[in-house]
C-alpha cells in the first residue's frame, strides 16, 4: 500500500535526519514528542475516516526513540558490552558510556 510506504518513509526520515543528527534541549525533545504525537493523531483520524486499519501505520521505533530522548538527564554512567553503538547511545542519553568488552 503506497500510503503505508510513505508513512514508513516519513518515520525513517525523522529517525535518521532529525532524531539521530540533531542535538535537543529538554524543551526541544518535549516539542518533538508533541509533534510525533500530533502526526500520529492525524494519521489515526484519517484512517478512521476512510475506514482503513491504522495498525500498520504506527511509528513505534520513532516513538520509542523520542521517549528515550525525553528521559531526565542525569550524570549516571552506563556500561555496555559492545562498543559499536557507543557514540549514538552517548549522544542520545547524554551520559558517560563505557564499554566492558
Protein Blocks (a to p, Z undefined) as FASTA:
>chain_A
ZZlmmmmmmmmmmmmmmmmmpccdfklmmmmmmmmmmmmmmmmmmmmmnopafklmccfk
lmmmmmmmmpccdfbdcddfbfklmmmmmmmnopacddfZZ
